[in-house]
Amino acid sequence: MKRRWVRWLPAAVVPAVIGAGVLIAPLAAGAADLPAKSPQEVLALVSSSDSRAFSGTIEQTSDLGLPTLPSTSPGSGDVAGSGSNGGADASSALELLTGSHKAQVAVDGPTKVRVQVLDQLAERDVVRNGDDVWLYASKGQQVTHVTLPSADAADPDAAVPDASSLTPSALAQRFLSAVDPSAAVTLGADTKVAGRDAYDLVLTPRTAATLVGSVSIAVDGSTGIPLRVQVEARGQKNPAVEVEFSSFSADTPSASRFEFTPPSGATVTEKKLSAGDADGARAEVRAHPRPAVTGSGWDAIVTLPAGTASGDITSSPLFGQLTTAVDGGRALSTALVSVLITDDGRVLAGAVPVSALQAVAAQ
């Protein structure tokens, strides 16, 4: 597992960063004009892409069967928080997995990244410029400034996720990295995304045991960057998750895009990390037990050990609202993913029905 400084990042910012990588907008009109390629050649185009600088607007819609939470939900603006509020964390994460959201993204290599998540009445910003990381939430005018150790200034994993984690590439790479005989790989009709010609790479699971029906990835014909991802749930008419650039530029963003000045009147919290913090982060990662994985591919199930689900989580009103009592515990069921929290605190998850999780839990 790559080390990250997420233990220093406030509770609401981590889901904001992740949410920025799970984002879409309507298809651009017009037919694409691209040279013919095989599915394998399009896969090679993605893997060989060396584009490190780009910018654009990303939009997201989700239809997971979860209730839409307001962007002003508790914790969504608590940038100065410690990250220990399980209820606020869950609410912030779920807010970014429901409804529609928009983000402005600018990237110049792995250590210059700016993401601005635009809520209806507020915004959240994550800006990394070398060893400086700025985290801002307009609600409450809260700013956190993290200074990385000099040895980590060139490390793309030292603070916030790298460029691909903040774009549709994040979602695309999760599926592309697992391409194997368990999925049929085909090409749909060429399309246009953000005014750019793109190949439509389609992954279809060969097993009926998964909730995923298919994954469609629009690959930019020039740069090889995934511009759109649509994840279809089995038996559902509309995509469960859609992520797309509504505008995109492959030009290097201006250096000023990665500068940040706290707004007047904002409360600024300073955090300076040391090499010792890095050692502590690595030790913390090693201390966590590795999850057990049952099966492989699209219907794999991940199991975290007893005690993983703490009392802070299970006692949250949101937990009771979103989960249903089942034999052996409580379950969260969405169009694409199911989660089972057993009575002894184990957590099982997978892109499978709850019944499959119960079967593994009973073994």
RAMOLIN-V952666 format. One record per residue. N is the residue number from 0. RES is the residue in three letters. SS is DSSP state (a for helix, b for strand, c for the rest). PHI is phi in whole degrees, 0 to 359 (* if undefined). BURIAL is b if it has 16 or more other C-alpha atoms within 10 Angstrom, else e. Layout:
BEGIN
n:N res:RES ss:SS phi:PHI burial:BURIAL
n:N res:RES ss:SS phi:PHI burial:BURIAL
END
This chain:
BEGIN
n:0 res:MET ss:c phi:* burial:e
n:1 res:LYS ss:c phi:288 burial:e
n:2 res:ARG ss:c phi:282 burial:e
n:3 res:ARG ss:c phi:219 burial:b
n:4 res:TRP ss:c phi:266 burial:b
n:5 res:VAL ss:a phi:297 burial:b
n:6 res:ARG ss:a phi:294 burial:e
n:7 res:TRP ss:a phi:267 burial:b
n:8 res:LEU ss:c phi:277 burial:b
n:9 res:PRO ss:c phi:301 burial:b
n:10 res:ALA ss:a phi:304 burial:b
n:11 res:ALA ss:a phi:281 burial:b
n:12 res:VAL ss:a phi:280 burial:b
n:13 res:VAL ss:a phi:301 burial:b
n:14 res:PRO ss:a phi:296 burial:b
n:15 res:ALA ss:a phi:294 burial:b
n:16 res:VAL ss:a phi:294 burial:b
n:17 res:ILE ss:a phi:297 burial:b
n:18 res:GLY ss:a phi:299 burial:b
n:19 res:ALA ss:a phi:294 burial:b
n:20 res:GLY ss:c phi:269 burial:b
n:21 res:VAL ss:c phi:236 burial:b
n:22 res:LEU ss:c phi:229 burial:b
n:23 res:ILE ss:c phi:202 burial:b
n:24 res:ALA ss:c phi:212 burial:b
n:25 res:PRO ss:c phi:298 burial:e
n:26 res:LEU ss:c phi:298 burial:e
n:27 res:ALA ss:c phi:284 burial:e
n:28 res:ALA ss:c phi:281 burial:e
n:29 res:GLY ss:c phi:109 burial:e
n:30 res:ALA ss:c phi:267 burial:e
n:31 res:ALA ss:c phi:278 burial:b
n:32 res:ASP ss:c phi:231 burial:e
n:33 res:LEU ss:c phi:231 burial:e
n:34 res:PRO ss:c phi:294 burial:e
n:35 res:ALA ss:c phi:295 burial:e
n:36 res:LYS ss:c phi:222 burial:e
n:37 res:SER ss:c phi:275 burial:e
n:38 res:PRO ss:a phi:305 burial:b
n:39 res:GLN ss:a phi:295 burial:e
n:40 res:GLU ss:a phi:290 burial:e
n:41 res:VAL ss:a phi:289 burial:b
n:42 res:LEU ss:a phi:301 burial:b
n:43 res:ALA ss:a phi:294 burial:e
n:44 res:LEU ss:a phi:298 burial:b
n:45 res:VAL ss:a phi:293 burial:b
n:46 res:SER ss:a phi:293 burial:e
n:47 res:SER ss:c phi:266 burial:e
n:48 res:SER ss:c phi:298 burial:e
n:49 res:ASP ss:c phi:243 burial:e
n:50 res:SER ss:c phi:289 burial:e
n:51 res:ARG ss:c phi:244 burial:b
n:52 res:ALA ss:b phi:226 burial:b
n:53 res:PHE ss:b phi:191 burial:b
n:54 res:SER ss:b phi:204 burial:b
n:55 res:GLY ss:b phi:165 burial:b
n:56 res:THR ss:b phi:249 burial:b
n:57 res:ILE ss:b phi:245 burial:b
n:58 res:GLU ss:b phi:232 burial:b
n:59 res:GLN ss:b phi:227 burial:b
n:60 res:THR ss:b phi:228 burial:b
n:61 res:SER ss:b phi:228 burial:b
n:62 res:ASP ss:c phi:225 burial:b
n:63 res:LEU ss:c phi:264 burial:b
n:64 res:GLY ss:c phi:84 burial:e
n:65 res:LEU ss:c phi:264 burial:b
n:66 res:PRO ss:c phi:292 burial:e
n:67 res:THR ss:c phi:282 burial:b
n:68 res:LEU ss:c phi:261 burial:b
n:69 res:PRO ss:c phi:291 burial:b
n:70 res:SER ss:c phi:292 burial:b
n:71 res:THR ss:c phi:263 burial:b
n:72 res:SER ss:c phi:298 burial:e
n:73 res:PRO ss:c phi:307 burial:e
n:74 res:GLY ss:c phi:93 burial:b
n:75 res:SER ss:c phi:293 burial:b
n:76 res:GLY ss:c phi:246 burial:b
n:77 res:ASP ss:c phi:276 burial:b
n:78 res:VAL ss:c phi:288 burial:b
n:79 res:ALA ss:c phi:270 burial:b
n:80 res:GLY ss:c phi:292 burial:b
n:81 res:SER ss:c phi:272 burial:e
n:82 res:GLY ss:c phi:93 burial:b
n:83 res:SER ss:c phi:266 burial:e
n:84 res:ASN ss:c phi:276 burial:e
n:85 res:GLY ss:a phi:298 burial:b
n:86 res:GLY ss:a phi:294 burial:b
n:87 res:ALA ss:a phi:294 burial:b
n:88 res:ASP ss:a phi:303 burial:b
n:89 res:ALA ss:a phi:297 burial:b
n:90 res:SER ss:a phi:297 burial:b
n:91 res:SER ss:a phi:296 burial:b
n:92 res:ALA ss:a phi:293 burial:b
n:93 res:LEU ss:a phi:292 burial:b
n:94 res:GLU ss:a phi:301 burial:b
n:95 res:LEU ss:c phi:277 burial:b
n:96 res:LEU ss:c phi:253 burial:b
n:97 res:THR ss:c phi:231 burial:b
n:98 res:GLY ss:b phi:68 burial:b
n:99 res:SER ss:b phi:238 burial:b
n:100 res:HIS ss:b phi:215 burial:b
n:101 res:LYS ss:b phi:226 burial:b
n:102 res:ALA ss:b phi:216 burial:b
n:103 res:GLN ss:b phi:263 burial:b
n:104 res:VAL ss:b phi:232 burial:b
n:105 res:ALA ss:b phi:223 burial:b
n:106 res:VAL ss:b phi:222 burial:b
n:107 res:ASP ss:b phi:223 burial:b
n:108 res:GLY ss:c phi:79 burial:e
n:109 res:PRO ss:c phi:286 burial:b
n:110 res:THR ss:c phi:247 burial:b
n:111 res:LYS ss:b phi:232 burial:b
n:112 res:VAL ss:b phi:220 burial:b
n:113 res:ARG ss:b phi:227 burial:b
n:114 res:VAL ss:b phi:231 burial:b
n:115 res:GLN ss:b phi:239 burial:b
n:116 res:VAL ss:b phi:273 burial:b
n:117 res:LEU ss:b phi:258 burial:b
n:118 res:ASP ss:c phi:273 burial:b
n:119 res:GLN ss:c phi:299 burial:e
n:120 res:LEU ss:c phi:235 burial:e
n:121 res:ALA ss:c phi:201 burial:e
n:122 res:GLU ss:b phi:214 burial:b
n:123 res:ARG ss:b phi:228 burial:b
n:124 res:ASP ss:b phi:237 burial:b
n:125 res:VAL ss:b phi:233 burial:b
n:126 res:VAL ss:b phi:232 burial:b
n:127 res:ARG ss:b phi:242 burial:b
n:128 res:ASN ss:b phi:224 burial:b
n:129 res:GLY ss:c phi:68 burial:b
n:130 res:ASP ss:c phi:266 burial:b
n:131 res:ASP ss:b phi:255 burial:b
n:132 res:VAL ss:b phi:234 burial:b
n:133 res:TRP ss:b phi:247 burial:b
n:134 res:LEU ss:b phi:236 burial:b
n:135 res:TYR ss:b phi:224 burial:b
n:136 res:ALA ss:b phi:231 burial:b
n:137 res:SER ss:c phi:294 burial:b
n:138 res:LYS ss:c phi:290 burial:b
n:139 res:GLY ss:c phi:86 burial:e
n:140 res:GLN ss:c phi:49 burial:b
n:141 res:GLN ss:b phi:253 burial:b
n:142 res:VAL ss:b phi:232 burial:b
n:143 res:THR ss:b phi:240 burial:b
n:144 res:HIS ss:b phi:247 burial:b
n:145 res:VAL ss:b phi:254 burial:b
n:146 res:THR ss:b phi:256 burial:b
n:147 res:LEU ss:c phi:278 burial:b
n:148 res:PRO ss:c phi:301 burial:b
n:149 res:SER ss:a phi:302 burial:e
n:150 res:ALA ss:a phi:293 burial:e
n:151 res:ASP ss:a phi:256 burial:b
n:152 res:ALA ss:c phi:299 burial:b
n:153 res:ALA ss:c phi:260 burial:e
n:154 res:ASP ss:c phi:268 burial:b
n:155 res:PRO ss:c phi:295 burial:b
n:156 res:ASP ss:c phi:262 burial:b
n:157 res:ALA ss:c phi:286 burial:b
n:158 res:ALA ss:c phi:226 burial:b
n:159 res:VAL ss:c phi:256 burial:b
n:160 res:PRO ss:c phi:303 burial:b
n:161 res:ASP ss:c phi:288 burial:b
n:162 res:ALA ss:a phi:305 burial:b
n:163 res:SER ss:a phi:296 burial:b
n:164 res:SER ss:a phi:286 burial:b
n:165 res:LEU ss:a phi:252 burial:b
n:166 res:THR ss:c phi:226 burial:b
n:167 res:PRO ss:a phi:303 burial:b
n:168 res:SER ss:a phi:301 burial:b
n:169 res:ALA ss:a phi:302 burial:b
n:170 res:LEU ss:a phi:290 burial:b
n:171 res:ALA ss:a phi:298 burial:b
n:172 res:GLN ss:a phi:294 burial:b
n:173 res:ARG ss:a phi:300 burial:e
n:174 res:PHE ss:a phi:274 burial:e
n:175 res:LEU ss:a phi:293 burial:b
n:176 res:SER ss:c phi:290 burial:e
n:177 res:ALA ss:c phi:251 burial:e
n:178 res:VAL ss:c phi:296 burial:b
n:179 res:ASP ss:c phi:205 burial:e
n:180 res:PRO ss:c phi:300 burial:e
n:181 res:SER ss:c phi:286 burial:b
n:182 res:ALA ss:b phi:229 burial:b
n:183 res:ALA ss:b phi:275 burial:e
n:184 res:VAL ss:b phi:248 burial:b
n:185 res:THR ss:b phi:226 burial:e
n:186 res:LEU ss:b phi:241 burial:b
n:187 res:GLY ss:c phi:272 burial:e
n:188 res:ALA ss:c phi:291 burial:e
n:189 res:ASP ss:c phi:303 burial:b
n:190 res:THR ss:b phi:220 burial:b
n:191 res:LYS ss:b phi:236 burial:b
n:192 res:VAL ss:b phi:227 burial:b
n:193 res:ALA ss:c phi:53 burial:b
n:194 res:GLY ss:c phi:78 burial:b
n:195 res:ARG ss:b phi:246 burial:b
n:196 res:ASP ss:b phi:291 burial:b
n:197 res:ALA ss:b phi:216 burial:b
n:198 res:TYR ss:b phi:277 burial:b
n:199 res:ASP ss:b phi:253 burial:b
n:200 res:LEU ss:b phi:270 burial:b
n:201 res:VAL ss:b phi:243 burial:b
n:202 res:LEU ss:b phi:251 burial:b
n:203 res:THR ss:b phi:235 burial:b
n:204 res:PRO ss:b phi:302 burial:b
n:205 res:ARG ss:c phi:273 burial:e
n:206 res:THR ss:c phi:252 burial:e
n:207 res:ALA ss:c phi:268 burial:e
n:208 res:ALA ss:c phi:278 burial:e
n:209 res:THR ss:c phi:258 burial:b
n:210 res:LEU ss:c phi:280 burial:b
n:211 res:VAL ss:b phi:281 burial:b
n:212 res:GLY ss:b phi:274 burial:b
n:213 res:SER ss:b phi:194 burial:b
n:214 res:VAL ss:b phi:231 burial:b
n:215 res:SER ss:b phi:248 burial:b
n:216 res:ILE ss:b phi:238 burial:b
n:217 res:ALA ss:b phi:273 burial:b
n:218 res:VAL ss:b phi:256 burial:b
n:219 res:ASP ss:b phi:302 burial:b
n:220 res:GLY ss:c phi:292 burial:b
n:221 res:SER ss:c phi:264 burial:e
n:222 res:THR ss:c phi:262 burial:b
n:223 res:GLY ss:c phi:81 burial:b
n:224 res:ILE ss:c phi:280 burial:b
n:225 res:PRO ss:b phi:297 burial:b
n:226 res:LEU ss:b phi:259 burial:b
n:227 res:ARG ss:b phi:209 burial:b
n:228 res:VAL ss:b phi:228 burial:b
n:229 res:GLN ss:b phi:237 burial:b
n:230 res:VAL ss:b phi:252 burial:b
n:231 res:GLU ss:b phi:265 burial:b
n:232 res:ALA ss:b phi:272 burial:b
n:233 res:ARG ss:c phi:299 burial:b
n:234 res:GLY ss:c phi:80 burial:e
n:235 res:GLN ss:c phi:250 burial:e
n:236 res:LYS ss:c phi:290 burial:e
n:237 res:ASN ss:c phi:267 burial:e
n:238 res:PRO ss:c phi:303 burial:b
n:239 res:ALA ss:c phi:287 burial:b
n:240 res:VAL ss:b phi:221 burial:b
n:241 res:GLU ss:b phi:232 burial:b
n:242 res:VAL ss:b phi:227 burial:b
n:243 res:GLU ss:b phi:203 burial:b
n:244 res:PHE ss:b phi:284 burial:b
n:245 res:SER ss:b phi:268 burial:b
n:246 res:SER ss:b phi:217 burial:b
n:247 res:PHE ss:b phi:207 burial:b
n:248 res:SER ss:b phi:225 burial:e
n:249 res:ALA ss:c phi:270 burial:e
n:250 res:ASP ss:c phi:284 burial:e
n:251 res:THR ss:c phi:290 burial:e
n:252 res:PRO ss:c phi:295 burial:b
n:253 res:SER ss:c phi:298 burial:e
n:254 res:ALA ss:a phi:301 burial:e
n:255 res:SER ss:a phi:293 burial:e
n:256 res:ARG ss:a phi:296 burial:b
n:257 res:PHE ss:a phi:256 burial:b
n:258 res:GLU ss:c phi:267 burial:e
n:259 res:PHE ss:c phi:220 burial:b
n:260 res:THR ss:c phi:240 burial:e
n:261 res:PRO ss:c phi:304 burial:b
n:262 res:PRO ss:c phi:298 burial:e
n:263 res:SER ss:c phi:300 burial:e
n:264 res:GLY ss:c phi:89 burial:e
n:265 res:ALA ss:c phi:285 burial:e
n:266 res:THR ss:b phi:271 burial:e
n:267 res:VAL ss:b phi:251 burial:b
n:268 res:THR ss:b phi:252 burial:e
n:269 res:GLU ss:b phi:263 burial:e
n:270 res:LYS ss:b phi:226 burial:e
n:271 res:LYS ss:b phi:249 burial:e
n:272 res:LEU ss:c phi:268 burial:b
n:273 res:SER ss:c phi:241 burial:e
n:274 res:ALA ss:a phi:299 burial:e
n:275 res:GLY ss:a phi:296 burial:e
n:276 res:ASP ss:a phi:297 burial:e
n:277 res:ALA ss:a phi:297 burial:b
n:278 res:ASP ss:a phi:298 burial:e
n:279 res:GLY ss:a phi:295 burial:e
n:280 res:ALA ss:a phi:296 burial:b
n:281 res:ARG ss:a phi:295 burial:b
n:282 res:ALA ss:a phi:295 burial:e
n:283 res:GLU ss:a phi:295 burial:e
n:284 res:VAL ss:a phi:296 burial:e
n:285 res:ARG ss:a phi:296 burial:e
n:286 res:ALA ss:a phi:287 burial:e
n:287 res:HIS ss:c phi:285 burial:e
n:288 res:PRO ss:c phi:295 burial:e
n:289 res:ARG ss:c phi:286 burial:e
n:290 res:PRO ss:c phi:290 burial:e
n:291 res:ALA ss:b phi:273 burial:e
n:292 res:VAL ss:b phi:240 burial:e
n:293 res:THR ss:b phi:255 burial:e
n:294 res:GLY ss:c phi:81 burial:e
n:295 res:SER ss:c phi:206 burial:e
n:296 res:GLY ss:a phi:74 burial:b
n:297 res:TRP ss:a phi:294 burial:b
n:298 res:ASP ss:a phi:253 burial:b
n:299 res:ALA ss:c phi:293 burial:b
n:300 res:ILE ss:b phi:236 burial:b
n:301 res:VAL ss:b phi:260 burial:b
n:302 res:THR ss:b phi:237 burial:b
n:303 res:LEU ss:b phi:262 burial:b
n:304 res:PRO ss:c phi:291 burial:e
n:305 res:ALA ss:c phi:305 burial:e
n:306 res:GLY ss:c phi:91 burial:e
n:307 res:THR ss:c phi:297 burial:b
n:308 res:ALA ss:c phi:279 burial:b
n:309 res:SER ss:c phi:284 burial:e
n:310 res:GLY ss:a phi:297 burial:e
n:311 res:ASP ss:a phi:299 burial:e
n:312 res:ILE ss:a phi:281 burial:b
n:313 res:THR ss:a phi:289 burial:b
n:314 res:SER ss:c phi:269 burial:e
n:315 res:SER ss:c phi:291 burial:e
n:316 res:PRO ss:a phi:302 burial:e
n:317 res:LEU ss:a phi:295 burial:e
n:318 res:PHE ss:a phi:299 burial:b
n:319 res:GLY ss:a phi:294 burial:e
n:320 res:GLN ss:a phi:287 burial:e
n:321 res:LEU ss:a phi:267 burial:e
n:322 res:THR ss:c phi:254 burial:b
n:323 res:THR ss:b phi:236 burial:e
n:324 res:ALA ss:b phi:292 burial:e
n:325 res:VAL ss:b phi:224 burial:e
n:326 res:ASP ss:c phi:301 burial:e
n:327 res:GLY ss:c phi:94 burial:e
n:328 res:GLY ss:b phi:162 burial:b
n:329 res:ARG ss:b phi:231 burial:b
n:330 res:ALA ss:b phi:230 burial:b
n:331 res:LEU ss:b phi:249 burial:b
n:332 res:SER ss:b phi:239 burial:b
n:333 res:THR ss:c phi:238 burial:b
n:334 res:ALA ss:c phi:295 burial:b
n:335 res:LEU ss:c phi:244 burial:b
n:336 res:VAL ss:c phi:225 burial:b
n:337 res:SER ss:b phi:241 burial:b
n:338 res:VAL ss:b phi:229 burial:b
n:339 res:LEU ss:b phi:240 burial:b
n:340 res:ILE ss:b phi:253 burial:b
n:341 res:THR ss:b phi:282 burial:b
n:342 res:ASP ss:c phi:297 burial:e
n:343 res:ASP ss:c phi:266 burial:e
n:344 res:GLY ss:c phi:89 burial:b
n:345 res:ARG ss:c phi:286 burial:b
n:346 res:VAL ss:b phi:236 burial:b
n:347 res:LEU ss:b phi:243 burial:b
n:348 res:ALA ss:b phi:213 burial:b
n:349 res:GLY ss:b phi:179 burial:b
n:350 res:ALA ss:c phi:276 burial:b
n:351 res:VAL ss:c phi:220 burial:b
n:352 res:PRO ss:c phi:295 burial:b
n:353 res:VAL ss:a phi:301 burial:b
n:354 res:SER ss:a phi:300 burial:e
n:355 res:ALA ss:a phi:292 burial:b
n:356 res:LEU ss:a phi:293 burial:b
n:357 res:GLN ss:a phi:297 burial:b
n:358 res:ALA ss:a phi:296 burial:e
n:359 res:VAL ss:a phi:290 burial:e
n:360 res:ALA ss:a phi:299 burial:b
n:361 res:ALA ss:c phi:279 burial:e
n:362 res:GLN ss:c phi:288 burial:e
END
